Amino acid sequence: MLKGGERLKGHLENPRLTELLKKGGWDYVVVQENSSLPAYDTDFVSREVYPYAHTIDSLAHAGTPDVKVVFYMTWGHKYGNIRPRKGYPLCDTYEGMQERLKTSYLEMTYQNDAICAPVGMAWAEVREKRPDIILYKQDTFHPAVAGTYLNAVTIYTTMYPRHFQTDFDAGLTPPDAEFLQQVGQNTVLDNLRLLNIQK
C-alpha cells in the first residue's frame, strides 16, 4: 500500500494515505520514519521529521478521534548509520545512532501525546545480552527473522500491555523465541511511563 523506505514527508504526498486516515475507523496507526533520518542532528530532525509526524498524527485523529497513534522506535544499524550525516559523527556508531533514535521517537511521542513502541530499546537489550542471536540481515540494517520476531512482540505488547505466552516461534529455537518474547514484553512493561502508555 505504501512505499518502503519512504520518509514521512513522502508518505504525506501519497493521496492514498491521507484518504485512508481521513476515512477513519482505525484502532491504531503506527508511524515509522525512514530508518536513518531520526538519528540525524536535532535541527534536521526538528525541521524534517517532527512536523510530518505531527501532520500524520493530526490526520489520524481527524478521521478517528480516539485512535491510538504508535510511534515505532526503530533500531540502530549494526555498525552505525548507513547514511551518515556529514558533520554529525554521533550517528556513525550503533550506540550513538540508537541513543539518537530513542530520543527522537520519544520526543515525537510526547509532542503528540501518542505512545511509543520501543523496538530499538529491545534490540539494544538483545545485542547486549545475547549477541549470538542474529537480528540483522546481511545488509546490516533490515531485520532478520529474529529481529522481525522481536519487533512483533514489542509492538503487540505496546498495544496490549500485559505479559503473554505464545507457541509461535517463527522457526527460531524455542529457547531463543522465549528469550525474545521476554525481552520484547519487559522492554515495554518496565517502561510504561517513559513510553506514555496507560495500562
C-alpha positions, 0 to 999 in steps of 0.5 A: 500500500505504501512505499518502503523506505519512504520518509514521512514527508513522502508518505504525506504526498501519497493521496492514498494515505491521507484518504485512508486516515481521513476515512477513519475507523482505525484502532491504531496507526503506527508511524515509522520514519525512514530508518536513518533520518531520526538519528540525524542532528536535532535541527534536521530532525526538528525541521524534517521529521517532527512536523510530518509526524505531527501532520500524520498524527493530526490526520489520524485523529481527524478521521478517528478521534480516539485512535491510538497513534504508535510511534515505532522506535526503530533500531540502530544499524549494526555498525552505525548509520548507513547514511551518515550525516556529514558533520554529525559523527554521533550517528556513525556508531550503533550506540550513538545512532540508537541513543539518537533514535530513542530520543527522537521517537520519544520526543515525537511521542510526547509532542503528540501525546501518542505512545511509543513502541520501543523496538530499538530499546529491545534490540539494544537489550538483545545485542547486549545480552545475547549477541549470538542471536542474529537480528540483522540481515546481511545488509546490516540494517533490515531485520532478520527473522529474529529481529522481525520476531522481536519487533512483533512482540514489542509492538503487540505488547505496546498495544496490549500491555500485559505479559503473554505466552505464545507457541509461535516461534517463527522457526527460531529455537524455542529457547531463543523465541522465549528469550525474545518474547521476554525481552520484547514484553519487559522492554515495554512493561518496565517502561510504561511511563517513559513510553506514555502508555496507560495500562 
